[in-house]
């Protein structure tokens, strides 16, 4: 990828914590967790703290992720 070659982009670590699952009826589930991601780009290393929510839907073939959302958090 260009951003890896030219900018030195790399994900160095990604830590998930405080995972929670909430069922909404028989066919929808929400998964939320806190995510700390450390990456390098342009010679700088930064860590971002976010809360991620993923909406899953049950299908005939199993659970599939339909939507993902990240919100910033304080570190």
N, C-alpha and C positions, 0 to 999 in steps of 0.2 A: 504494500500500500504506500502511496505517495507520502502521507503524513508520518509514517514510520521511517521511511528512508530519509526524507528531507528535514523533518522536524524532530526526529528521534523519539516520537511518541511511543510510550510503552506503559501498560498497566502493570504496576509493581506489586500491588496487593489489593484485595477486595475482601472485606470482612463483614459478614452478616451477623446481626444479633437481634434479640428481642422479637423473634418470629412469632406471628400470630395467624391463625386461620379462623375465619368466621364463615359459617354456612348460611346462605340466604335461600332457604327452600331446599329442594332436592337437586337442583341443577346449576346453581351458581355458588361460587365460593370466592372470598376475598383473602388474599395472603398479603400481610404487611410485615415489614421488617426494617430495621435501621441498617444502613450501609455506610461503611467508611472505605473510600476508594483512594488509593495513593497511585499517582501517575507521574510520568516524566514527559515533558514536552519542551522544546526549545532550550534544553539544558537546565530547566527548573523542575524541581520535584514539589508537588502540591498534594494535599489531602483534602477531599471533599466529604462532607457528612450530609447524608440524605435519608429520607424515609421513602421507601418504595412500596407501592400498592400494585398488585397484579390481580386482575379479575379473571377467574377461570369459569368456563362453562362445560357442563357434562354433555358429551355427544355419544353417539353410538360406538365410537372408537375410543372413548375415554375422555379424560379432562384435557381441555386445550386452553391456553392463555389467549384471551381476547383483547386485553388492554393492559398497558403498563404505564404507571405515572411515577415520576420522581419529584419530591419536594425538598428544597434545601432545609437543613437543620444546623443548629449551632454545634460545634465540636465539643 
